[in-house]
Amino acid sequence: MDILLTGSVAYDYLMTFPGLFKEQILPERLASISLSFLVESMSKQRGGIAPNIAYSMALLGTKPRVMATVGEDFGEYRQWLELKGVDTSLMKVVPGEFTASFFATTDQTSAQIASFYPGAMARSSTQSLKELDKKPDLVIVSPSAPDAMMKFPAECRELGIPYLYDPSQQVLRLEGAELARDMEGAHFLFCNDYEFGLISKKTGWSLDQILGHVKVLVVTRGKHGADLYMGGESVHIPTVPEKEIVDPTGVGDAFRGGFLAGYSRGLDWKLCGEIGSLAAVYCLEQKGTQSHSYSRKEFVERFRKHFEDEGKLDSLL
């Protein structure tokens, strides 16, 4: 199955400040605030929702394609993704731009000061599904530039391409009418439980009404697992016990990657969700969104310790 992912591609620059921000801020001088923090560590992480999802899909033996705009500094990142099995041929370099970048400094109480520079991501809508050599079997619409998030679902509907709508953190910006328009006809809707509440509030739609517009709804619920709703039925997917909690960043993307790896093989919804659950915990146990790794044999062996399988995952081996 040919799965095409659209969405953000970014570098994350993560720094730690060994003190407390609140001790450096003078409330009476906020109008002229000017601060510089000497940080004690910095890490540069590969990030962005589309490649995060694609990374876990590739670990499980699929060959996802990512369509996105990136900067001139993308060369090393492209090599990494290609080495892992992700097709980057549709990742377009924008001359004179940097890849989108997230800069975050965290103090000793986990308070955070951050900035996000969209860079090349702001040009996402210059790409078009209509220009593809072949029509994908499924398009993933995940957060990127606002105009691209509107363009790609519209093109999917026009071209008759099934799509997965994953507005994620962009739910805060989108109006109810925009959400309703792009859920209409979507094959999947993915969101976490908080985002589901916002979607329901903004559209005025209940769970049953949402299911009248999308074929499959997947709601992730953190430590409480995930719920899948389709065709009047629902399935609860429990979490897999973690060996240790290191970093929750990117766990939702890993869940989506695992789910889609199962879907691409024609596995049933419950099994897809369970694969997603295990893919997510691998990410939780490492720092960074693309630091986890495993062989497909290791994945299947761990899967069989927690879920009933009956040989259904043999297609992963």
N, C-alpha and C positions, 0 to 999 in steps of 0.2 A: 504494500500500500504506500502510495506517495503522499506524505504529509508535509505540508509547507507551513513554516512558522513565521509570523510577523510579530514585531514588538521591539522593545528597547534592547540596545546593545551598549554596554557601558563598562568603564573601569571604575572600581571603588577604591578610593584612597582613605584608609582607616587609620586614625591616629589616637593615641591615648595621652591625656594630660594628667600628671601625677598629683594634681591638687584638686581644688573645688572651684568651679566657675563662680559660684555665688560669693565667694570671698574676694573676688577680683572686681566685682561690679559695684559701683557707687550709684544707688538709686537716684540721688539728687543730680547726677551728671549724665543721665541716660541720653539727653538731647545731644550731647557731644561725645558719646562713647567712642573710645579708641583703644582697642586691646590687641595684644599679640601674645599668644601662648607658646611657651617652649615645650614641645611634646617630647615624650621619652621613647616612643616607638611609632613606626608607620609600616603598614603593609599595603601593597597594591594587589587588588583582587580582580579577577575577571568576573564580570557580572552582566546584568541585563536579563530580562525575563525570557526572551526568545532563545538565546544560547544556553541559558540555565536548563530550560526544559529539554532542548535538543541534546544536551550533554548526557542526561540520564537516559534518554531514548537510545542514544548511541551505545552506552554501556550495555544495554540490553539487546544489542544486535540489530537495531533498525538503522536506516540511513536517512535521517531527517534533513530537509533543506530549510535554510533560514534566508528570508528576504528582508533586508534592512539596509539603512544607510549608515556608513561608518566613516571615521576620519583617517587621515594619513598615518596616524600612529597605530593602525590596526594590524600591521603585518605580523607581529609576534602572536597576537590573539588568533589570527586566521590560521597560522601554522598549528597552534594548539588544537583548535577545533577540528581541522582536517585530520590531524594525527589521531584524534579520538573517534573519527568516523562521521563527522558532521559535514554535509555538503554546503560550502560557503560561496558557491559560484554566483549566487544572487545577492551577495553582500557587497554593495556598491560604495566605493570610496568617493567621498566628496572632497575635491581639491581645496586646499587651504583651511580645512576644518579639522578639529580634534574629534575623536570618538567621544560620545557623551560621557561625562565624568561626575562622580559623586564624591564629595569631600566631607568627611565627618570626623570631628574630634570629640572624644568621650572622656568625661572626668571620672573621679573615683566613686561618684554616686550614680554613675550611668547616665547623668545628664549629658545632653549632646547638642553641639552646635554644628550645623551642616549646611552645605550649599550643593546645588545640582546645576550643572551646565549642560544643556541639551546638545550643543555642538551639532554634529552631523545628523543626529536624530531628528532635528527640526525639519530636515528635508525628506523625511520618510514618504510623504505623499507624492514625491516625484516618481516613485515606482508604481507600477500598475500590474494587476493580475492579468490584464488583457494582453500584455506583452510577452507572456510566458510561452515557451515553445510547446509545452504540454500542460493540460489542465490537471491540477492536483486532485487527489481523492478527498482531501480534507484540508482546510485552511484554518490555522489557529490565529485568532485576532486577540492579541494581548496588548497591554498598555504601551503606547509610543506617543508620537506627536498627535494632538487631538484631531487634526484634519485627516491624518492617515487612518485613525481609528474609525472615522466615519466613512472614509472612501472604501476600505477593503470589504466591510460587510455589504455595502451597496453593490460592489462589483461581484461579490459572491452570489448575491441574489440575482443579479442580471445574467450571470454566466451559468447559473444553476449548480454552483459548487457548494457542497455541504461545508458549514463552518462551525468552529467552536468559539463562542463569545466569552471572553475572559476579561472584563473591564477592570478587575482588581482595584488598585488604589485610585484609579481614575473615576470610580463611582462617585467620589466626593465632588468632582468637577462637573460630571454629566447631569443634565436635567432629566426629569422623568420621561419626557417625550422622546429624548434621544435614546435612553436605555430601552424604552418600549419598541422603538423603531428597529433597533439592531438586535433585540432578542427575537423579534418576529421572524420566524423562519429559520432561526439558528438550530443546528442539530444538537449542540450541547450548550449549556450555560454552566460555567464554573465560577464559584465564589466561596469566600469563607462565611461563617455564620453572621459576623457583623455586617459584611457587605450585603448579605442576603436581606438583612433587616433594612438597610438603606435603600436597596433596590425596591423592596416591597413598599416602603414608605413613599419613595419618590414616584413610583408608578401607580400606587394605589391598588396594586394587584396582590391577591392572596397567593399562597402556595399553589392551590389548584388552578388559579387563573394564569400564573406563570407557566405551569405545565400545559396549559392550553396553547402556548405560543412556542415553547421549545420542546424538543423530543426527549432530551435527557437533562436533568438538573443534578449537579454534583455540588454538595455543600460540605466543605471541610470544617472541622470543629476542634482543631488543635489536639490537645491530649485526649479529647473525647472521640477521636476518630473522624469518620466522614459518613455522610448519608447520600445514597443515590436514589433518585426518583425517576421512574420511567413507566409509561403505559399503565398508570393506576397502581403500580407496585412501588415498594421502597425496600432498600437493602441497607443495613448498617454495616460499616466496615470498621472494625476495631483497630487501634494502633498496635504496632509491634513493640514489645519492651526494648528500650534502648540500653546499650551497654554503659553509656554515659551521655549526658547532655553537654555539648560543647558550644554550639552556635545554631540558633533557630533560623538564621537568615537563609532563604532559598528553599526551605523545607516544602513549601507549597508548590514551588516549581518542580522539585524532584518528584512530588506526588503526581503531578500532571504528566511528567515524563514517563513514569512507570505505568500509569493508566493508559497512556497513548501507545506505549510499546505493546501492551496486551491487546488493545483495540486493533492495532495494525495487523495482529495475527488472528483476528476473528474470535477472540476469547469472550466468554460471557461477562456481563457487567460486573458481577460480584468478583470474579477472578481479576478483572482489570483493576478494580478498586483495591484488592488485596495486594496486587503487585505494586500499585501506587503507594500503599501504606508502608511496605518494606523499603521501597526506593527512598521514601521520605526520611525514614529513621537512619539510613546510611548517611544522608546529608546532615542530619541533626548531630551525628557523632563526630563531625569534623568541622574545622573552622573554614569558612568560605563556601561559596555556592557551587564550586566545581572542584572541591578537594577530595571528595569521596571517590573511591574506586573499588571495584570487585570484578571477579570473573563471573561469567554467567553460571558456571557450575557452583561457585560459592553462593551466589544469589539464590539459586534453586534449593540448595541444601539448607540454607537458613529459612527459606520460605516454608519448606516442608516440616520444620520444627514448630511452626506456629499456625499453619493453615492446612486444611484438607486439600489434597492435590489430585490424587488418583492418576498421576502421570500427565495431567493436563499441561504442565509447564515444560514438557519434553521439547516443545517447539522452541524454547529459549536456548536449548543446549546445542 
